Amino acid sequence: MNVLLIGGNGFIGSHLVDKLLEAGHKVRVFDKYEESYRKPLPEVDYRFGDFSNRGLLADALAGIDNVVHLISTTLPKTSNDDPVFDVQSNVVESIFLLEQCVARKIKRVIFISSGGTVYGKPETLPIGENSPTDPKCSYGITKLTIEKYLALFNLLYGLDYVVLRPSNAYGERQNPNNIQGAVTVFLSKVARGEPIEIWGDGDVVRDYIYIDDLVEGIYRAVIVNSPSRIFNLGSGTGYSLNEIVAAISRLTGRDVKAEYKPKRSFDVSRIILDISRARQELRWKPSTSLDSGIMKTWAFIKELNQI
Ligand SMILES: NC(=O)c1ccc[n+]([C@@H]2O[C@H](COP(=O)([O-])OP(=O)(O)OC[C@H]3O[C@@H](n4cnc5c(N)ncnc54)[C@H](O)[C@@H]3O)[C@@H](O)[C@H]2O)c1
């Protein structure tokens, strides 16, 4: 199969590239930048351009079977600073992408949405895909809007699609200097002997998924024909930030200093995803324990910091 990964040189995309190549597929990547943590791979057909460059994007779709849309121009925190930019750069350009996918008879579009933001404050845990959606940040609203346009394009033009709602991913090749990605960012601070910043009292609970498990789930959505179109991909287990800090301290053997900052208004208190639908229909299950995922990520961070 010929697969185009839009935003494929980022954290999740780079691991999906490996998975698809291993399984014998042909991979093309459309991205603004090269990968940050390794050299370009000879087997990959790289196309460089901004998501808003419609000519280049349309050209990248030639000869492609399935498209995985991994671009987000904002993060949950930054999205609220400029919602007009968020909608323009994510929603409007994604609609253009869908139009091109219809015109070029793309077989399936897999969209990486967000399990951590589309539901908002959950009524019950774990959160199933049919739970109410009530995002508390622009990022979640744009993700949900793109999901709705996928459904509309399916209704109007028969475009096949799958929406994946991942929880908080972590692992090798995640940017440790970002403002999100707690496990990787915390490990990086620990490696440099800097304090970990925690917004709120550390009781915020999230569902952390190790990158290999997430990528296996995305891969299943690329190749499996499933009756459902929307899937949560998480570990199905929740850990508080304080529990993550304790696990990092225990596993790295380092003295971890935490600095508690005021709570952020858009952080909902507990997110744990119900992953039974993906288990059943995609025949997928996460298999990496938190301890094992932290140790693999710690090895990457130590290598980056040459320690
Ligand atoms: N990392 C997570 O925990 C997580 C959780 C849920 C959902 N997601 C979603 O998964 C997707 C991939 O996330 P990631 O963690 O790999 O992010 P990332 O930032 O590592 O990768 C995104 C890639 O998109 C590219 N990109 C961004 N804006 C672009 C533009 N305007 N034009 C061209 N390329 C552009 C970047 O260069 C980068 O290579 C995103 O849509 C994100 O919202 C991530």
Ligand as a Chemical Component Dictionary entry (heavy atoms), coordinates in Angstrom:
data_LIG
# 
_chem_comp.id                   LIG 
_chem_comp.type                 NON-POLYMER 
_chem_comp.pdbx_formal_charge   0 
_chem_comp.three_letter_code    LIG 
# 
loop_
_chem_comp_atom.comp_id 
_chem_comp_atom.atom_id 
_chem_comp_atom.alt_atom_id 
_chem_comp_atom.type_symbol 
_chem_comp_atom.charge 
_chem_comp_atom.model_Cartn_x 
_chem_comp_atom.model_Cartn_y 
_chem_comp_atom.model_Cartn_z 
_chem_comp_atom.pdbx_ordinal 
LIG N1  N1  N 0  1.804  13.571 21.159 1  
LIG C1  C1  C 0  0.648  13.337 21.761 2  
LIG O1  O1  O 0  0.594  12.987 22.941 3  
LIG C2  C2  C 0  -0.654 13.477 20.997 4  
LIG C3  C3  C 0  -1.842 13.109 21.646 5  
LIG C4  C4  C 0  -3.040 13.223 20.951 6  
LIG C5  C5  C 0  -3.048 13.700 19.649 7  
LIG N2  N2  N 1  -1.880 14.054 19.055 8  
LIG C6  C6  C 0  -1.921 14.545 17.662 9  
LIG O2  O2  O 0  -1.088 13.715 16.889 10 
LIG C7  C7  C 0  -0.529 14.472 15.817 11 
LIG C8  C8  C 0  0.975  14.280 15.802 12 
LIG O3  O3  O 0  1.487  14.661 17.064 13 
LIG P1  P1  P 0  3.044  14.641 17.402 14 
LIG O4  O4  O 0  3.142  14.515 18.861 15 
LIG O5  O5  O -1 3.728  13.693 16.512 16 
LIG O6  O6  O 0  3.424  16.146 17.021 17 
LIG P2  P2  P 0  4.772  16.705 16.420 18 
LIG O7  O7  O 0  4.730  18.188 16.645 19 
LIG O8  O8  O 0  5.950  15.949 16.898 20 
LIG O9  O9  O 0  4.610  16.413 14.870 21 
LIG C9  C9  C 0  3.816  17.190 14.033 22 
LIG C10 C10 C 0  4.503  17.312 12.688 23 
LIG O10 O10 O 0  3.691  18.183 11.890 24 
LIG C11 C11 C 0  4.526  19.093 11.223 25 
LIG N3  N3  N 0  3.799  20.330 11.006 26 
LIG C12 C12 C 0  3.215  21.132 11.932 27 
LIG N4  N4  N 0  2.668  22.190 11.331 28 
LIG C13 C13 C 0  2.903  22.062 10.002 29 
LIG C14 C14 C 0  2.571  22.836 8.870  30 
LIG N5  N5  N 0  1.878  23.969 8.971  31 
LIG N6  N6  N 0  2.965  22.396 7.665  32 
LIG C15 C15 C 0  3.673  21.243 7.529  33 
LIG N7  N7  N 0  4.022  20.459 8.574  34 
LIG C16 C16 C 0  3.643  20.875 9.794  35 
LIG C17 C17 C 0  5.710  19.334 12.142 36 
LIG O11 O11 O 0  6.847  19.779 11.421 37 
LIG C18 C18 C 0  5.909  17.962 12.771 38 
LIG O12 O12 O 0  6.853  17.207 12.053 39 
LIG C19 C19 C 0  -0.976 15.908 16.040 40 
LIG O13 O13 O 0  -2.079 16.165 15.230 41 
LIG C20 C20 C 0  -1.376 15.943 17.490 42 
LIG O14 O14 O 0  -2.378 16.915 17.705 43 
LIG C21 C21 C 0  -0.681 13.954 19.703 44 
# 
loop_
_chem_comp_bond.comp_id 
_chem_comp_bond.atom_id_1 
_chem_comp_bond.atom_id_2 
_chem_comp_bond.value_order 
_chem_comp_bond.pdbx_ordinal 
LIG N1  C1  SING 1  
LIG C1  O1  DOUB 2  
LIG C1  C2  SING 3  
LIG C2  C3  SING 4  
LIG C2  C21 DOUB 5  
LIG C3  C4  DOUB 6  
LIG C4  C5  SING 7  
LIG C5  N2  DOUB 8  
LIG N2  C6  SING 9  
LIG N2  C21 SING 10 
LIG C6  O2  SING 11 
LIG C6  C20 SING 12 
LIG O2  C7  SING 13 
LIG C7  C8  SING 14 
LIG C7  C19 SING 15 
LIG C8  O3  SING 16 
LIG O3  P1  SING 17 
LIG P1  O4  DOUB 18 
LIG P1  O5  SING 19 
LIG P1  O6  SING 20 
LIG O6  P2  SING 21 
LIG P2  O7  DOUB 22 
LIG P2  O8  SING 23 
LIG P2  O9  SING 24 
LIG O9  C9  SING 25 
LIG C9  C10 SING 26 
LIG C10 O10 SING 27 
LIG C10 C18 SING 28 
LIG O10 C11 SING 29 
LIG C11 N3  SING 30 
LIG C11 C17 SING 31 
LIG N3  C12 SING 32 
LIG N3  C16 SING 33 
LIG C12 N4  DOUB 34 
LIG N4  C13 SING 35 
LIG C13 C14 SING 36 
LIG C13 C16 DOUB 37 
LIG C14 N5  SING 38 
LIG C14 N6  DOUB 39 
LIG N6  C15 SING 40 
LIG C15 N7  DOUB 41 
LIG N7  C16 SING 42 
LIG C17 O11 SING 43 
LIG C17 C18 SING 44 
LIG C18 O12 SING 45 
LIG C19 O13 SING 46 
LIG C19 C20 SING 47 
LIG C20 O14 SING 48 
# 
